[in-house]
Amino acid sequence: MPEIVSRVVDCHVFYKKNTGPLYLLMKRADAVIYAGSWRMVGGKIETGEKAYTTALRELKEETALTPKRLWSVPYINSFYEAAKDRVNIIPVFAAEVDTPSVTLSAEHSEYQWASYADARVLLPWPAQIEGLRIVHEFIVAEKLVAEFVEIKL
């Protein structure tokens, strides 16, 4: 029977402009896993750490940004990892920031603020795209569900 694990988080970061929301995507550096692929903020949950705390820490480490608001997205990214016979479940978060000024860590070689349509094309994994869709349609659009899943900072 495969092991079920929750080791990492995804965090979709957005910045609101008059023309609409822009989503932060970062290109993975050559020396790291998934090199050259575009991704959202994410990273490993440390021992004893809450998943939302991981999202905040990874946001700071990877971008030097501090969110003004944070949500637990009503969606779990998941995938099966055949090499280790395990199912990974990944909590998904959304973070709104006030500034588009990013300081990248060594994990990434470049970044861009992308429209929803462009971000959907750049993200490589279907579950990441679905997480972004839910962030865009429920959190950014400020539907009622957003009120219920906001994490008070």
C-alpha positions, 0 to 999 in steps of 0.5 A: 500500500502506498504511503500518504505524505504531506511534505510540501506546500504551494503558495500562489502569490498575487498582486492587484493592479487596476488592470487585474491581478498578476500572479508571481511565477518564478523559474527554477534555477539550473542546479535545483529539482525541476530546473527551468520550470516555472512555479509558484512559491513552495517548499518543504514543511519542517518538522513541527511546522504548520503548513501555513507557517511554511507558506509564510516562511517560503514566501519570505525566503524565496522572494523577500515578500511579506503578505498583507493577506493569506488564505488556505485555498479550498483545494489540495494538490496531489500526485503519486510518486512511483519511485517511492510508492507514495501519494503526496498531498500538498496544502495550497495557499494564496498570498496577496502582496502590496508590492511587485518588488521581488528579491529572488533566492538562489533557487530561482533564476528569474521571475515574472508577474503574469496575468491569469491566462499567461500563468496557466500556460506557464505552470507545468502541472495540471494540479498547479493550474487547478490550484491557480484557477481556484485562487483566481475564481474564489480568492482573488474574486473575493467570493464568500468562500474567501472570507471563510478560508482567510488566515488572520495574520 
